[in-house]
């Protein structure tokens, strides 16, 4: 007689969470100011403003956008701000920084809206190795917030979770 296989993880009080579950759809792109510099080194205000004004900003419609300058040039702060004024009406979100900074900012918004009370006194496993490129900084931020709610936090899979945090009595 074959014994029934019981999923003890499913029947336990463990709460498994993957940051993939919170990952919002939408393309992540970078706007590189270098393409608007003279010889990729100098910003000439009149030319810069003219180029931005005639640029087709609809490419960024509904996308998450990070503003960068990928060359070693002196770019005044107002130039980044001006680019942001053009991007804001089109993009879903605009930040200064690379794709990691962009992802971090996206998740900061998500964490502000997330009801962490649902994890109150829970034994948590934060899953790794997901489908999406979630930066380490986002996982660290999540674990910091989670410590205020969870009874304990582990990382990995239920069969081989690494203990990280246990709330004192």
PyMOL CGO cylinders between C-alpha atoms (Angstrom):
from pymol import cmd
from pymol.cgo import CYLINDER

trace = [
    CYLINDER, 0.00, 0.00, 0.00, 1.51, 3.32, -1.10, 0.3, 1, 1, 1, 1, 1, 1,
    CYLINDER, 1.51, 3.32, -1.10, 1.61, 6.12, 1.44, 0.3, 1, 1, 1, 1, 1, 1,
    CYLINDER, 1.61, 6.12, 1.44, 0.09, 9.43, 0.49, 0.3, 1, 1, 1, 1, 1, 1,
    CYLINDER, 0.09, 9.43, 0.49, 2.63, 12.16, -0.15, 0.3, 1, 1, 1, 1, 1, 1,
    CYLINDER, 2.63, 12.16, -0.15, 1.99, 15.11, 2.14, 0.3, 1, 1, 1, 1, 1, 1,
    CYLINDER, 1.99, 15.11, 2.14, 3.30, 18.57, 1.36, 0.3, 1, 1, 1, 1, 1, 1,
    CYLINDER, 3.30, 18.57, 1.36, 4.39, 19.63, 4.82, 0.3, 1, 1, 1, 1, 1, 1,
    CYLINDER, 4.39, 19.63, 4.82, 5.43, 23.08, 3.63, 0.3, 1, 1, 1, 1, 1, 1,
    CYLINDER, 5.43, 23.08, 3.63, 1.97, 23.80, 2.29, 0.3, 1, 1, 1, 1, 1, 1,
    CYLINDER, 1.97, 23.80, 2.29, 0.42, 22.57, 5.52, 0.3, 1, 1, 1, 1, 1, 1,
    CYLINDER, 0.42, 22.57, 5.52, 2.80, 24.59, 7.72, 0.3, 1, 1, 1, 1, 1, 1,
    CYLINDER, 2.80, 24.59, 7.72, 2.50, 28.16, 8.94, 0.3, 1, 1, 1, 1, 1, 1,
    CYLINDER, 2.50, 28.16, 8.94, 5.42, 29.22, 6.74, 0.3, 1, 1, 1, 1, 1, 1,
    CYLINDER, 5.42, 29.22, 6.74, 4.69, 32.23, 4.58, 0.3, 1, 1, 1, 1, 1, 1,
    CYLINDER, 4.69, 32.23, 4.58, 6.67, 32.17, 1.36, 0.3, 1, 1, 1, 1, 1, 1,
    CYLINDER, 6.67, 32.17, 1.36, 7.06, 35.39, -0.56, 0.3, 1, 1, 1, 1, 1, 1,
    CYLINDER, 7.06, 35.39, -0.56, 8.81, 36.13, -3.82, 0.3, 1, 1, 1, 1, 1, 1,
    CYLINDER, 8.81, 36.13, -3.82, 9.55, 39.68, -4.90, 0.3, 1, 1, 1, 1, 1, 1,
    CYLINDER, 9.55, 39.68, -4.90, 8.61, 38.49, -8.39, 0.3, 1, 1, 1, 1, 1, 1,
    CYLINDER, 8.61, 38.49, -8.39, 5.00, 38.59, -7.18, 0.3, 1, 1, 1, 1, 1, 1,
    CYLINDER, 5.00, 38.59, -7.18, 5.25, 42.37, -6.81, 0.3, 1, 1, 1, 1, 1, 1,
    CYLINDER, 5.25, 42.37, -6.81, 7.21, 43.03, -10.01, 0.3, 1, 1, 1, 1, 1, 1,
    CYLINDER, 7.21, 43.03, -10.01, 5.21, 45.50, -12.12, 0.3, 1, 1, 1, 1, 1, 1,
    CYLINDER, 5.21, 45.50, -12.12, 4.96, 45.02, -15.86, 0.3, 1, 1, 1, 1, 1, 1,
    CYLINDER, 4.96, 45.02, -15.86, 6.49, 47.72, -18.00, 0.3, 1, 1, 1, 1, 1, 1,
    CYLINDER, 6.49, 47.72, -18.00, 9.65, 48.21, -19.96, 0.3, 1, 1, 1, 1, 1, 1,
    CYLINDER, 9.65, 48.21, -19.96, 12.65, 49.69, -18.18, 0.3, 1, 1, 1, 1, 1, 1,
    CYLINDER, 12.65, 49.69, -18.18, 14.79, 52.01, -20.33, 0.3, 1, 1, 1, 1, 1, 1,
    CYLINDER, 14.79, 52.01, -20.33, 17.52, 54.58, -19.92, 0.3, 1, 1, 1, 1, 1, 1,
    CYLINDER, 17.52, 54.58, -19.92, 17.66, 58.08, -21.33, 0.3, 1, 1, 1, 1, 1, 1,
    CYLINDER, 17.66, 58.08, -21.33, 21.30, 58.93, -21.97, 0.3, 1, 1, 1, 1, 1, 1,
    CYLINDER, 21.30, 58.93, -21.97, 22.13, 62.63, -22.04, 0.3, 1, 1, 1, 1, 1, 1,
    CYLINDER, 22.13, 62.63, -22.04, 25.39, 61.90, -23.88, 0.3, 1, 1, 1, 1, 1, 1,
    CYLINDER, 25.39, 61.90, -23.88, 23.42, 61.74, -27.13, 0.3, 1, 1, 1, 1, 1, 1,
    CYLINDER, 23.42, 61.74, -27.13, 22.56, 65.42, -26.68, 0.3, 1, 1, 1, 1, 1, 1,
    CYLINDER, 22.56, 65.42, -26.68, 26.07, 66.69, -25.95, 0.3, 1, 1, 1, 1, 1, 1,
    CYLINDER, 26.07, 66.69, -25.95, 28.44, 68.23, -28.47, 0.3, 1, 1, 1, 1, 1, 1,
    CYLINDER, 28.44, 68.23, -28.47, 31.06, 65.59, -29.25, 0.3, 1, 1, 1, 1, 1, 1,
    CYLINDER, 31.06, 65.59, -29.25, 29.71, 63.67, -26.23, 0.3, 1, 1, 1, 1, 1, 1,
    CYLINDER, 29.71, 63.67, -26.23, 31.58, 66.02, -23.93, 0.3, 1, 1, 1, 1, 1, 1,
    CYLINDER, 31.58, 66.02, -23.93, 30.05, 69.51, -23.80, 0.3, 1, 1, 1, 1, 1, 1,
    CYLINDER, 30.05, 69.51, -23.80, 26.53, 70.70, -23.14, 0.3, 1, 1, 1, 1, 1, 1,
    CYLINDER, 26.53, 70.70, -23.14, 25.65, 73.77, -25.14, 0.3, 1, 1, 1, 1, 1, 1,
    CYLINDER, 25.65, 73.77, -25.14, 22.46, 75.10, -23.61, 0.3, 1, 1, 1, 1, 1, 1,
    CYLINDER, 22.46, 75.10, -23.61, 20.78, 76.49, -26.73, 0.3, 1, 1, 1, 1, 1, 1,
    CYLINDER, 20.78, 76.49, -26.73, 21.51, 73.34, -28.79, 0.3, 1, 1, 1, 1, 1, 1,
    CYLINDER, 21.51, 73.34, -28.79, 20.50, 71.10, -25.86, 0.3, 1, 1, 1, 1, 1, 1,
    CYLINDER, 20.50, 71.10, -25.86, 17.15, 72.84, -25.40, 0.3, 1, 1, 1, 1, 1, 1,
    CYLINDER, 17.15, 72.84, -25.40, 16.45, 72.78, -29.15, 0.3, 1, 1, 1, 1, 1, 1,
    CYLINDER, 16.45, 72.78, -29.15, 17.28, 69.08, -29.41, 0.3, 1, 1, 1, 1, 1, 1,
    CYLINDER, 17.28, 69.08, -29.41, 15.07, 68.20, -26.46, 0.3, 1, 1, 1, 1, 1, 1,
    CYLINDER, 15.07, 68.20, -26.46, 12.21, 70.28, -27.81, 0.3, 1, 1, 1, 1, 1, 1,
    CYLINDER, 12.21, 70.28, -27.81, 12.29, 68.49, -31.18, 0.3, 1, 1, 1, 1, 1, 1,
    CYLINDER, 12.29, 68.49, -31.18, 12.81, 64.98, -29.73, 0.3, 1, 1, 1, 1, 1, 1,
    CYLINDER, 12.81, 64.98, -29.73, 9.98, 62.44, -30.03, 0.3, 1, 1, 1, 1, 1, 1,
    CYLINDER, 9.98, 62.44, -30.03, 9.22, 61.72, -26.37, 0.3, 1, 1, 1, 1, 1, 1,
    CYLINDER, 9.22, 61.72, -26.37, 6.40, 59.30, -27.17, 0.3, 1, 1, 1, 1, 1, 1,
    CYLINDER, 6.40, 59.30, -27.17, 9.00, 56.50, -27.25, 0.3, 1, 1, 1, 1, 1, 1,
    CYLINDER, 9.00, 56.50, -27.25, 8.89, 56.62, -23.43, 0.3, 1, 1, 1, 1, 1, 1,
    CYLINDER, 8.89, 56.62, -23.43, 5.09, 56.30, -23.17, 0.3, 1, 1, 1, 1, 1, 1,
    CYLINDER, 5.09, 56.30, -23.17, 4.22, 54.02, -20.25, 0.3, 1, 1, 1, 1, 1, 1,
    CYLINDER, 4.22, 54.02, -20.25, 7.84, 53.02, -19.58, 0.3, 1, 1, 1, 1, 1, 1,
    CYLINDER, 7.84, 53.02, -19.58, 10.01, 53.24, -16.50, 0.3, 1, 1, 1, 1, 1, 1,
    CYLINDER, 10.01, 53.24, -16.50, 12.91, 55.58, -17.28, 0.3, 1, 1, 1, 1, 1, 1,
    CYLINDER, 12.91, 55.58, -17.28, 16.29, 56.22, -15.68, 0.3, 1, 1, 1, 1, 1, 1,
    CYLINDER, 16.29, 56.22, -15.68, 18.19, 59.34, -16.70, 0.3, 1, 1, 1, 1, 1, 1,
    CYLINDER, 18.19, 59.34, -16.70, 21.96, 58.88, -17.03, 0.3, 1, 1, 1, 1, 1, 1,
    CYLINDER, 21.96, 58.88, -17.03, 25.01, 60.31, -18.70, 0.3, 1, 1, 1, 1, 1, 1,
    CYLINDER, 25.01, 60.31, -18.70, 27.23, 57.42, -19.76, 0.3, 1, 1, 1, 1, 1, 1,
    CYLINDER, 27.23, 57.42, -19.76, 30.26, 59.54, -20.66, 0.3, 1, 1, 1, 1, 1, 1,
    CYLINDER, 30.26, 59.54, -20.66, 32.61, 61.52, -18.49, 0.3, 1, 1, 1, 1, 1, 1,
    CYLINDER, 32.61, 61.52, -18.49, 31.16, 64.96, -19.12, 0.3, 1, 1, 1, 1, 1, 1,
    CYLINDER, 31.16, 64.96, -19.12, 30.24, 67.85, -16.89, 0.3, 1, 1, 1, 1, 1, 1,
    CYLINDER, 30.24, 67.85, -16.89, 26.47, 68.03, -17.02, 0.3, 1, 1, 1, 1, 1, 1,
    CYLINDER, 26.47, 68.03, -17.02, 24.77, 70.76, -15.01, 0.3, 1, 1, 1, 1, 1, 1,
    CYLINDER, 24.77, 70.76, -15.01, 22.02, 69.63, -12.65, 0.3, 1, 1, 1, 1, 1, 1,
    CYLINDER, 22.02, 69.63, -12.65, 19.39, 71.68, -14.45, 0.3, 1, 1, 1, 1, 1, 1,
    CYLINDER, 19.39, 71.68, -14.45, 19.95, 69.58, -17.60, 0.3, 1, 1, 1, 1, 1, 1,
    CYLINDER, 19.95, 69.58, -17.60, 18.78, 66.41, -15.81, 0.3, 1, 1, 1, 1, 1, 1,
    CYLINDER, 18.78, 66.41, -15.81, 15.84, 68.35, -14.40, 0.3, 1, 1, 1, 1, 1, 1,
    CYLINDER, 15.84, 68.35, -14.40, 14.91, 69.64, -17.86, 0.3, 1, 1, 1, 1, 1, 1,
    CYLINDER, 14.91, 69.64, -17.86, 14.99, 66.13, -19.32, 0.3, 1, 1, 1, 1, 1, 1,
    CYLINDER, 14.99, 66.13, -19.32, 12.72, 65.00, -16.47, 0.3, 1, 1, 1, 1, 1, 1,
    CYLINDER, 12.72, 65.00, -16.47, 10.16, 67.67, -17.38, 0.3, 1, 1, 1, 1, 1, 1,
    CYLINDER, 10.16, 67.67, -17.38, 9.89, 66.16, -20.85, 0.3, 1, 1, 1, 1, 1, 1,
    CYLINDER, 9.89, 66.16, -20.85, 9.79, 62.57, -19.62, 0.3, 1, 1, 1, 1, 1, 1,
    CYLINDER, 9.79, 62.57, -19.62, 7.23, 62.97, -16.84, 0.3, 1, 1, 1, 1, 1, 1,
    CYLINDER, 7.23, 62.97, -16.84, 4.14, 63.36, -19.08, 0.3, 1, 1, 1, 1, 1, 1,
    CYLINDER, 4.14, 63.36, -19.08, 5.06, 60.20, -21.02, 0.3, 1, 1, 1, 1, 1, 1,
    CYLINDER, 5.06, 60.20, -21.02, 6.79, 57.81, -18.62, 0.3, 1, 1, 1, 1, 1, 1,
    CYLINDER, 6.79, 57.81, -18.62, 5.29, 55.67, -15.88, 0.3, 1, 1, 1, 1, 1, 1,
    CYLINDER, 5.29, 55.67, -15.88, 8.17, 56.68, -13.59, 0.3, 1, 1, 1, 1, 1, 1,
    CYLINDER, 8.17, 56.68, -13.59, 11.31, 58.79, -14.00, 0.3, 1, 1, 1, 1, 1, 1,
    CYLINDER, 11.31, 58.79, -14.00, 14.42, 58.65, -11.82, 0.3, 1, 1, 1, 1, 1, 1,
    CYLINDER, 14.42, 58.65, -11.82, 17.99, 59.80, -12.01, 0.3, 1, 1, 1, 1, 1, 1,
    CYLINDER, 17.99, 59.80, -12.01, 20.19, 56.74, -12.25, 0.3, 1, 1, 1, 1, 1, 1,
    CYLINDER, 20.19, 56.74, -12.25, 20.91, 53.43, -13.91, 0.3, 1, 1, 1, 1, 1, 1,
    CYLINDER, 20.91, 53.43, -13.91, 18.59, 50.42, -14.15, 0.3, 1, 1, 1, 1, 1, 1,
    CYLINDER, 18.59, 50.42, -14.15, 19.39, 49.29, -10.60, 0.3, 1, 1, 1, 1, 1, 1,
    CYLINDER, 19.39, 49.29, -10.60, 18.49, 52.73, -9.22, 0.3, 1, 1, 1, 1, 1, 1,
    CYLINDER, 18.49, 52.73, -9.22, 15.34, 52.67, -11.33, 0.3, 1, 1, 1, 1, 1, 1,
    CYLINDER, 15.34, 52.67, -11.33, 14.32, 49.24, -10.02, 0.3, 1, 1, 1, 1, 1, 1,
    CYLINDER, 14.32, 49.24, -10.02, 15.02, 50.33, -6.44, 0.3, 1, 1, 1, 1, 1, 1,
    CYLINDER, 15.02, 50.33, -6.44, 12.79, 53.39, -6.87, 0.3, 1, 1, 1, 1, 1, 1,
    CYLINDER, 12.79, 53.39, -6.87, 10.00, 51.31, -8.41, 0.3, 1, 1, 1, 1, 1, 1,
    CYLINDER, 10.00, 51.31, -8.41, 10.07, 48.92, -5.47, 0.3, 1, 1, 1, 1, 1, 1,
    CYLINDER, 10.07, 48.92, -5.47, 10.21, 51.73, -2.91, 0.3, 1, 1, 1, 1, 1, 1,
    CYLINDER, 10.21, 51.73, -2.91, 6.83, 52.86, -4.26, 0.3, 1, 1, 1, 1, 1, 1,
    CYLINDER, 6.83, 52.86, -4.26, 5.53, 49.28, -4.09, 0.3, 1, 1, 1, 1, 1, 1,
    CYLINDER, 5.53, 49.28, -4.09, 6.75, 48.83, -0.51, 0.3, 1, 1, 1, 1, 1, 1,
    CYLINDER, 6.75, 48.83, -0.51, 5.02, 52.07, 0.53, 0.3, 1, 1, 1, 1, 1, 1,
    CYLINDER, 5.02, 52.07, 0.53, 1.72, 50.66, -0.75, 0.3, 1, 1, 1, 1, 1, 1,
    CYLINDER, 1.72, 50.66, -0.75, 2.22, 47.08, 0.47, 0.3, 1, 1, 1, 1, 1, 1,
    CYLINDER, 2.22, 47.08, 0.47, 0.34, 46.05, 3.60, 0.3, 1, 1, 1, 1, 1, 1,
    CYLINDER, 0.34, 46.05, 3.60, 3.15, 44.55, 5.67, 0.3, 1, 1, 1, 1, 1, 1,
    CYLINDER, 3.15, 44.55, 5.67, 0.64, 43.87, 8.48, 0.3, 1, 1, 1, 1, 1, 1,
    CYLINDER, 0.64, 43.87, 8.48, -0.21, 40.67, 6.62, 0.3, 1, 1, 1, 1, 1, 1,
    CYLINDER, -0.21, 40.67, 6.62, 3.22, 39.38, 7.69, 0.3, 1, 1, 1, 1, 1, 1,
    CYLINDER, 3.22, 39.38, 7.69, 2.74, 40.22, 11.39, 0.3, 1, 1, 1, 1, 1, 1,
    CYLINDER, 2.74, 40.22, 11.39, 4.30, 37.49, 13.54, 0.3, 1, 1, 1, 1, 1, 1,
    CYLINDER, 4.30, 37.49, 13.54, 4.73, 35.24, 10.50, 0.3, 1, 1, 1, 1, 1, 1,
    CYLINDER, 4.73, 35.24, 10.50, 7.54, 32.81, 9.86, 0.3, 1, 1, 1, 1, 1, 1,
    CYLINDER, 7.54, 32.81, 9.86, 8.73, 34.08, 6.48, 0.3, 1, 1, 1, 1, 1, 1,
    CYLINDER, 8.73, 34.08, 6.48, 10.76, 32.61, 3.66, 0.3, 1, 1, 1, 1, 1, 1,
    CYLINDER, 10.76, 32.61, 3.66, 11.90, 35.13, 1.09, 0.3, 1, 1, 1, 1, 1, 1,
    CYLINDER, 11.90, 35.13, 1.09, 12.46, 33.25, -2.13, 0.3, 1, 1, 1, 1, 1, 1,
    CYLINDER, 12.46, 33.25, -2.13, 15.46, 33.96, -4.32, 0.3, 1, 1, 1, 1, 1, 1,
    CYLINDER, 15.46, 33.96, -4.32, 16.32, 33.20, -7.93, 0.3, 1, 1, 1, 1, 1, 1,
    CYLINDER, 16.32, 33.20, -7.93, 13.19, 34.59, -9.50, 0.3, 1, 1, 1, 1, 1, 1,
    CYLINDER, 13.19, 34.59, -9.50, 12.18, 35.34, -13.06, 0.3, 1, 1, 1, 1, 1, 1,
    CYLINDER, 12.18, 35.34, -13.06, 12.94, 39.06, -12.89, 0.3, 1, 1, 1, 1, 1, 1,
    CYLINDER, 12.94, 39.06, -12.89, 16.21, 40.99, -12.43, 0.3, 1, 1, 1, 1, 1, 1,
    CYLINDER, 16.21, 40.99, -12.43, 15.53, 42.32, -8.94, 0.3, 1, 1, 1, 1, 1, 1,
    CYLINDER, 15.53, 42.32, -8.94, 18.63, 44.04, -7.54, 0.3, 1, 1, 1, 1, 1, 1,
    CYLINDER, 18.63, 44.04, -7.54, 20.14, 42.96, -4.24, 0.3, 1, 1, 1, 1, 1, 1,
    CYLINDER, 20.14, 42.96, -4.24, 19.41, 46.41, -2.82, 0.3, 1, 1, 1, 1, 1, 1,
    CYLINDER, 19.41, 46.41, -2.82, 15.68, 45.79, -3.24, 0.3, 1, 1, 1, 1, 1, 1,
    CYLINDER, 15.68, 45.79, -3.24, 15.86, 42.44, -1.44, 0.3, 1, 1, 1, 1, 1, 1,
    CYLINDER, 15.86, 42.44, -1.44, 17.80, 44.10, 1.40, 0.3, 1, 1, 1, 1, 1, 1,
    CYLINDER, 17.80, 44.10, 1.40, 15.22, 46.90, 1.64, 0.3, 1, 1, 1, 1, 1, 1,
    CYLINDER, 15.22, 46.90, 1.64, 12.42, 44.32, 1.77, 0.3, 1, 1, 1, 1, 1, 1,
    CYLINDER, 12.42, 44.32, 1.77, 14.14, 42.37, 4.55, 0.3, 1, 1, 1, 1, 1, 1,
    CYLINDER, 14.14, 42.37, 4.55, 14.69, 45.54, 6.60, 0.3, 1, 1, 1, 1, 1, 1,
    CYLINDER, 14.69, 45.54, 6.60, 11.01, 46.47, 6.45, 0.3, 1, 1, 1, 1, 1, 1,
    CYLINDER, 11.01, 46.47, 6.45, 9.93, 42.87, 7.05, 0.3, 1, 1, 1, 1, 1, 1,
    CYLINDER, 9.93, 42.87, 7.05, 11.88, 42.73, 10.35, 0.3, 1, 1, 1, 1, 1, 1,
    CYLINDER, 11.88, 42.73, 10.35, 9.35, 45.12, 11.88, 0.3, 1, 1, 1, 1, 1, 1,
    CYLINDER, 9.35, 45.12, 11.88, 6.57, 42.60, 11.25, 0.3, 1, 1, 1, 1, 1, 1,
    CYLINDER, 6.57, 42.60, 11.25, 7.75, 39.00, 10.88, 0.3, 1, 1, 1, 1, 1, 1,
    CYLINDER, 7.75, 39.00, 10.88, 8.54, 36.65, 13.75, 0.3, 1, 1, 1, 1, 1, 1,
    CYLINDER, 8.54, 36.65, 13.75, 11.38, 35.17, 11.71, 0.3, 1, 1, 1, 1, 1, 1,
    CYLINDER, 11.38, 35.17, 11.71, 12.85, 35.55, 8.25, 0.3, 1, 1, 1, 1, 1, 1,
    CYLINDER, 12.85, 35.55, 8.25, 14.63, 32.96, 6.16, 0.3, 1, 1, 1, 1, 1, 1,
    CYLINDER, 14.63, 32.96, 6.16, 15.95, 33.05, 2.62, 0.3, 1, 1, 1, 1, 1, 1,
    CYLINDER, 15.95, 33.05, 2.62, 15.72, 30.42, -0.10, 0.3, 1, 1, 1, 1, 1, 1,
    CYLINDER, 15.72, 30.42, -0.10, 13.42, 27.44, -0.41, 0.3, 1, 1, 1, 1, 1, 1,
    CYLINDER, 13.42, 27.44, -0.41, 11.62, 25.65, 2.42, 0.3, 1, 1, 1, 1, 1, 1,
    CYLINDER, 11.62, 25.65, 2.42, 13.80, 22.56, 2.02, 0.3, 1, 1, 1, 1, 1, 1,
    CYLINDER, 13.80, 22.56, 2.02, 17.03, 24.53, 2.44, 0.3, 1, 1, 1, 1, 1, 1,
    CYLINDER, 17.03, 24.53, 2.44, 16.19, 27.94, 3.88, 0.3, 1, 1, 1, 1, 1, 1,
    CYLINDER, 16.19, 27.94, 3.88, 18.95, 30.04, 5.41, 0.3, 1, 1, 1, 1, 1, 1,
    CYLINDER, 18.95, 30.04, 5.41, 17.86, 31.62, 8.72, 0.3, 1, 1, 1, 1, 1, 1,
    CYLINDER, 17.86, 31.62, 8.72, 18.39, 35.38, 8.79, 0.3, 1, 1, 1, 1, 1, 1,
    CYLINDER, 18.39, 35.38, 8.79, 16.35, 36.95, 11.56, 0.3, 1, 1, 1, 1, 1, 1,
    CYLINDER, 16.35, 36.95, 11.56, 14.41, 35.89, 14.63, 0.3, 1, 1, 1, 1, 1, 1,
    CYLINDER, 14.41, 35.89, 14.63, 12.48, 38.39, 16.71, 0.3, 1, 1, 1, 1, 1, 1,
    CYLINDER, 12.48, 38.39, 16.71, 13.44, 38.44, 20.36, 0.3, 1, 1, 1, 1, 1, 1,
    CYLINDER, 13.44, 38.44, 20.36, 10.87, 37.59, 22.99, 0.3, 1, 1, 1, 1, 1, 1,
]
cmd.load_cgo(trace, "trace")
